[in-house]
Each structure stands twice: as structure tokens, then as C-alpha cells.
Amino acid sequence: METKTDRTNKDILVKGIKIMGISLGCMFLGPTLFYIALTNQEKPLYIPILIIAIIVCVLAVFLAFKGINTILDSMFKKK
């Protein structure tokens, strides 16, 4: 008799949750840096902080999609 093992792969699930945690951190850090950059426009570090803030915001969106995709792969992907 053949048994089906269509269970969640826990290792991949943990990896996806870690990616989502990093994404959550970037979701708070990016807008905070963006606000800091826009409130200090007369400072010499305005442009570098603004560029870093935009990169962190884009990274947050990318990691969110990658994390969700990894979590879904752990649940539904066939081996």
C-alpha cells in the first residue's frame, strides 16, 4: 500500500518565515530612513541616506514576495 506524504516541508517553511522577518524589519527601516532623509534636506548626507532608504524599501518588497513564495512552495510544491 502506498502512503501519501503531502505534508509541509518544515525546513523550507522556517526559511520562508526567516525571510519574512527580514522583510518586516526592512518595512520599518526603509520608511524611517526615508522620513529622516526628507526632514534633513539641508544636511550633506541627504542624498546618500535617501538612496539607502529607497534601496531598503525595494528590498522589503522583494523579500516579502520571495518569503511568501518560499512558504507556499513548502506547502504545495510536489517533490
C-alpha positions as CSV (number, residue, x, y, z in Angstrom):
1,M,0.0,0.0,0.0
2,E,1.3,3.4,-1.0
3,T,1.1,6.2,1.5
4,K,0.9,9.8,0.5
5,T,3.2,12.2,2.3
6,D,1.8,15.6,1.1
7,R,3.0,17.4,4.2
8,T,4.6,20.8,4.7
9,N,8.4,20.8,4.4
10,K,9.3,22.3,7.7
11,D,12.8,23.3,6.8
12,I,11.6,25.3,3.8
13,L,8.8,26.8,5.9
14,V,11.3,28.0,8.5
15,K,13.5,29.5,5.8
16,G,10.4,31.4,4.4
17,I,9.5,32.7,7.8
18,K,13.0,34.0,8.3
19,I,12.9,35.8,5.0
20,M,9.5,37.4,6.0
21,G,11.1,38.5,9.3
22,I,13.9,40.3,7.5
23,S,11.3,41.8,5.2
24,L,9.4,43.1,8.2
25,G,12.5,44.7,9.5
26,C,13.1,46.4,6.1
27,M,9.5,47.5,6.0
28,F,10.1,49.6,9.2
29,L,13.7,50.7,8.4
30,G,13.1,51.9,4.9
31,P,10.3,54.4,5.6
32,T,12.1,55.6,8.7
33,L,15.2,56.4,6.8
34,F,13.1,58.0,4.1
35,Y,11.5,60.3,6.7
36,I,14.8,61.1,8.2
37,A,16.3,62.0,4.8
38,L,13.4,64.2,3.9
39,T,13.4,66.1,7.2
40,N,17.1,66.9,6.9
41,Q,17.3,68.2,3.3
42,E,20.0,70.8,4.2
43,K,22.4,68.2,5.6
44,P,25.3,66.9,3.4
45,L,24.2,63.3,3.9
46,Y,20.7,63.9,2.4
47,I,21.3,62.2,-0.9
48,P,23.1,59.1,0.4
49,I,20.5,58.4,3.1
50,L,17.7,58.9,0.6
51,I,19.3,56.4,-1.8
52,I,19.8,53.9,1.0
53,A,16.2,54.4,2.1
54,I,14.9,53.7,-1.4
55,I,17.1,50.6,-1.7
56,V,15.8,49.3,1.6
57,C,12.2,49.9,0.6
58,V,12.7,48.0,-2.7
59,L,14.4,45.2,-0.8
60,A,11.5,44.9,1.6
61,V,9.1,44.4,-1.3
62,F,11.4,41.9,-3.0
63,L,11.9,39.9,0.3
64,A,8.2,39.8,1.0
65,F,7.4,38.3,-2.4
66,K,10.3,35.8,-2.0
67,G,9.2,34.9,1.5
68,I,5.6,34.3,0.5
69,N,6.8,32.2,-2.5
70,T,9.0,30.1,-0.3
71,I,6.3,29.5,2.3
72,L,3.8,28.5,-0.5
73,D,6.5,26.2,-2.0
74,S,6.9,24.5,1.3
75,M,3.2,23.8,1.5
76,F,2.2,23.0,-2.1
77,K,5.2,22.1,-4.1
78,K,5.5,18.4,-5.2
79,K,8.8,16.7,-4.7
